[in-house]
Amino acid sequence: MEIRLARDIQTDSIVDGEGIRTVIWTQGCIHNCKGCHNPDTHSFTDGFLVDIENIKEIQIGDTVIPL
């Protein structure tokens, strides 16, 4: 199974919640919220497809494994 991503997986976000987080930027949104910080993620056809098996392997314990 595949998922459409808007960007590469970010493993060091400090603005998307408390502490250091890994962020998976998915592509496609119907909400169109006023003031959205990521309007480039709204399209359902942009971005790129990734097999979800690869995403599950990104972080194992303290080790980050790149796609």
Backbone bond lengths (Angstrom), bond angles and torsions (degrees), N, CA, C in turn:
res aa  C-N    CA-C-N  psi(-1)  N-CA   C-N-CA  omega(-1)  CA-C   N-CA-C  phi
1 M - - - 1.451 - - 1.526 108.23 -
2 E 1.326 115.57 145.21 1.458 120.62 -178.94 1.521 111.42 -117.92
3 I 1.324 115.04 156.63 1.461 122.94 175.68 1.525 106.78 -129.81
4 R 1.317 116.03 145.33 1.466 120.43 179.56 1.528 108.88 -92.53
5 L 1.330 116.16 122.12 1.460 121.79 179.00 1.521 110.32 -104.51
6 A 1.328 115.60 148.84 1.459 121.64 177.30 1.527 111.51 -88.78
7 R 1.326 115.84 -29.85 1.474 122.37 -176.19 1.519 108.93 -147.47
8 D 1.321 115.30 170.64 1.458 119.18 171.70 1.525 109.12 -64.07
9 I 1.303 116.47 155.18 1.460 120.85 178.28 1.516 108.89 -66.85
10 Q 1.307 115.71 132.93 1.464 122.56 -177.96 1.527 107.84 -101.95
11 T 1.314 117.46 123.00 1.470 120.88 -175.24 1.520 114.03 -102.60
12 D 1.337 116.75 6.53 1.464 118.20 -175.13 1.525 113.42 -141.46
13 S 1.320 117.75 40.71 1.459 120.56 -178.68 1.534 110.90 -75.61
14 I 1.333 115.42 134.45 1.470 119.85 174.37 1.527 111.19 -116.67
15 V 1.355 117.33 1.46 1.465 120.66 -178.16 1.528 113.18 -109.28
16 D 1.318 118.20 -4.54 1.459 121.42 -175.41 1.531 112.09 -106.76
17 G 1.314 116.73 34.28 1.455 121.77 179.21 1.518 110.63 135.04
18 E 1.300 115.15 175.31 1.461 121.40 -177.55 1.527 111.06 -69.42
19 G 1.325 116.83 136.15 1.461 121.57 178.62 1.519 111.82 80.17
20 I 1.329 115.64 -169.44 1.460 122.09 177.48 1.521 107.47 -93.44
21 R 1.331 116.52 128.38 1.465 121.28 -174.64 1.523 111.67 -128.35
22 T 1.321 114.49 157.26 1.456 121.86 169.61 1.520 107.22 -96.05
23 V 1.335 116.78 131.93 1.466 121.45 -176.75 1.522 109.38 -118.50
24 I 1.334 115.85 129.55 1.456 122.29 173.68 1.523 106.48 -105.24
25 W 1.337 116.28 110.10 1.462 122.71 -177.01 1.521 109.47 -85.61
26 T 1.320 117.99 98.67 1.457 121.10 179.31 1.524 110.38 -83.10
27 Q 1.317 115.43 154.59 1.464 122.30 -177.28 1.522 109.58 -107.18
28 G 1.326 116.88 133.09 1.459 122.41 175.16 1.518 112.24 111.49
29 C 1.339 116.05 116.17 1.464 120.95 179.35 1.532 109.09 -151.79
30 I 1.318 116.30 134.69 1.469 121.18 -179.49 1.522 112.97 -99.18
31 H 1.318 118.61 -5.73 1.469 121.72 -171.36 1.527 114.29 -75.11
32 N 1.335 118.30 -36.80 1.465 122.43 178.30 1.535 111.61 51.35
33 C 1.324 116.29 48.76 1.471 121.94 -178.19 1.526 111.55 -62.46
34 K 1.312 116.26 139.06 1.453 121.72 176.13 1.534 108.40 -62.10
35 G 1.335 116.51 130.33 1.457 120.63 179.17 1.522 114.49 78.90
36 C 1.324 117.85 15.60 1.467 121.44 179.84 1.526 110.17 -52.78
37 H 1.328 116.80 134.72 1.466 121.67 179.94 1.525 111.92 -80.87
38 N 1.336 117.51 -13.50 1.463 121.01 -175.80 1.534 111.81 -133.80
39 P 1.346 118.64 56.33 1.462 119.79 -176.84 1.530 113.22 -63.10
40 D 1.330 117.68 -21.14 1.460 120.46 178.63 1.529 112.52 -69.74
41 T 1.322 118.19 -7.72 1.465 121.52 178.72 1.534 112.21 -94.27
42 H 1.324 119.47 1.26 1.466 121.97 -175.42 1.533 113.51 -70.88
43 S 1.318 118.02 -38.95 1.464 121.31 -177.42 1.533 110.67 -61.45
44 F 1.329 115.55 139.91 1.464 120.40 177.62 1.526 112.12 -89.38
45 T 1.344 117.35 -2.05 1.465 120.13 -178.03 1.521 113.37 -113.25
46 D 1.319 119.10 -12.81 1.468 121.48 177.78 1.533 109.34 -79.46
47 G 1.303 116.41 -175.32 1.455 121.04 179.15 1.515 111.93 77.70
48 F 1.334 116.08 -156.48 1.461 121.03 -176.73 1.520 109.63 -148.85
49 L 1.327 115.67 152.80 1.454 121.32 -178.38 1.526 110.86 -88.76
50 V 1.342 115.64 140.89 1.456 122.69 177.54 1.522 107.93 -135.63
51 D 1.315 116.79 138.15 1.461 120.69 175.50 1.530 108.64 -68.68
52 I 1.311 117.67 131.90 1.471 120.16 -176.49 1.521 112.30 -64.38
53 E 1.313 118.39 -21.69 1.467 120.27 176.05 1.530 110.43 -62.58
54 N 1.331 117.60 -34.01 1.469 121.08 178.47 1.521 111.27 -70.53
55 I 1.313 117.19 -35.28 1.459 120.04 179.97 1.518 110.63 -68.75
56 K 1.302 117.59 -37.32 1.465 120.90 -179.79 1.521 111.72 -64.79
57 E 1.312 117.29 -20.09 1.456 121.10 -179.22 1.521 113.74 -93.28
58 I 1.320 117.98 1.80 1.462 121.07 -176.06 1.529 112.95 -61.06
59 Q 1.336 117.38 -46.00 1.452 118.58 -176.90 1.527 110.01 -132.28
60 I 1.320 114.51 123.06 1.458 121.23 177.49 1.520 106.63 -126.29
61 G 1.330 116.64 108.96 1.462 120.31 -173.96 1.510 110.18 61.40
62 D 1.315 117.64 -126.31 1.460 121.90 179.73 1.526 112.59 -93.98
63 T 1.333 117.27 0.03 1.453 121.03 -177.44 1.523 110.66 -96.70
64 V 1.339 116.45 126.25 1.457 122.10 176.48 1.517 107.79 -98.65
65 I 1.334 116.23 125.11 1.451 122.09 -179.61 1.521 108.26 -110.23
66 P 1.343 118.59 120.77 1.475 120.34 -178.25 1.503 111.39 -69.43
67 L 1.345 115.87 155.87 1.462 121.19 176.31 1.502 110.91 -60.93
